[in-house]
Amino acid sequence: MNAVNKRLPFSGYSEAYALPTVIRCETNLYLAQFAFMKLLPAKYIIEQALARGALKHGMKVLETSSGTFALGLAVVCRERGFQLEIFTDPVMDKGLENRLSSLGAEVVIVTEKAKQGGYQRSRLDALHAKMRLLGDSCFWPRQYETPDNPAAYRLFADQISEMLGANITLVGSVGSGGSTCGTIERLRQTAPGARLIGVDTFNSVIFGQPDGERKLRGLGNSLVPKNVKHELYDDVHLMSASLAFAATHALHERHAVFAGPTSGASYIVGRWHARQYPRETVVVICPDEGHRYAEAVYDHEWLKQNGYLHEGILLDAPFSEEHPSTALPPWNRYNWNRRSREDVLNVLENAS
């Protein structure tokens, strides 16, 4: 307690909550619980842009997001005194929209889905139109392609290394690619054998699935982000929404960790891997807390009305190692083996 008492107060919300709390929940299984993970890259990207002069006071920040990267930007822009405009789609929950508005952000909901690229493409089109209008008086953080996104996670990697060493197995959901790729690149600077397991969902194109409707949000994509470096991944797991929801409940019931469904998905993968390989130290990234999902994933009636109550049977292991492009729900594991996306997809083409 003496060390805690001597610690100086944080300078602001983003300083206090940018890094996670690390929790040991089984012998070789640890959870890195973020308040909301995207605060870390949002803070870093804005700070770097200010340092380079790419962002100056009086400019407006524009971004496309349906989740917590928008919230991270809203917090940092409020602290730094910048206007923020977020381009999103109807999937954004009302609670998040209200919080963004309370922080002074303007929220533009794009209601028309592009034929190719889905809402992500139509949101980008709307953002580009606004950029043309504002010219040099705006700044676009570009979370899906800026190298500052993965670079932000060096702080997290150093936090883990100081606690557990760098030679770990990292498990995390994949959306922009920043958290998993940025963290593992830093860890492998001192521990080349550190392993990376990516967790995606079905109907996400990132690891070769055909694009389609996704019920599990916060991971996956209709476009392949530039920050996803496929050659860094050792294994890839695909997870259905129903199984992720069941795993989220299990995480709360077993360990009192109140987290979102992407955390649940990564938790069940990490738990399985930790038990298969008891000599490895497994660290699971939990990207956010469960408050946004209290009336959805954590609500019995919501699960029942949406058909997840009886589908959400918690499995102990993935079913198979079929090719990721043809894999079927609820849970599939594929040995990616640090290959490019093209190399993996060519395996199926050459076999047919």
CORCORFEN-V189025 format. One line per field, one symbol per residue. ss: DSSP state (2 for helix, 1 for strand, 0 for the rest). phi: phi as a letter, one per 20 degrees, with the letter a starting at -180 (. if undefined). psi: psi as a letter, one per 20 degrees, with the letter a starting at -180 (. if undefined). Layout:
BEGIN
ss = ???
phi = ???
psi = ???
END
This chain:
BEGIN
ss = 0222200000002222200011111100111110010222222222222222000000011111000222222222222200111111100002222222220001111100010002222222222222222222211100000022222202222222222200001111100002222222222000000011111110000000000000000000000000000222001111102222222222222220001022222222222222220000011111011022200000022222200000000000000000000000001111100000222222222220
phi = .ffffefffffaffffdfdeeecedbgcccddeefbfffffgfffffffffenfccfoedecbdadcefffgfffffffendfccddccfffffffgfffffenfeddeeddeffcnlfffffffffffffffemeeccdflgecfffffffefffgfffgfecneecdecbfccenffffffffffffdcgegdcdedccfmdegdofffafceednbmaeceffeeeffeeeccddcefffffffffffffecmeeceffffffffffffffffcfeeedddedfbeeffdfdcgedgfffffemefeffefeebffbcffffdfcfebcdcffmldfffffffgfffee
psi = hghghipqqqirghhhjhqrppppirgkpqpnoqgohihghgggggghhghijhpqpiqpppqpqjbihggghggghghikqqpppoariipqhggghhghhjjqpooopippqhpibhgghghghghghhhghcjjrpohlhiipihfhhhjhggghggghgirhmroppqqofiigggggghgghihinhipqpoqoarqkpigkiqqqapphorirrqiqoqhionhiipgqpppprgghhgghgghgghhjkoorrhhggghghghggghhhmiiqoppppohrrjhijhjehjpghggghjjighhmpoqiqqgalrphhjqqrippppnhklrrgggghhggghh.
END
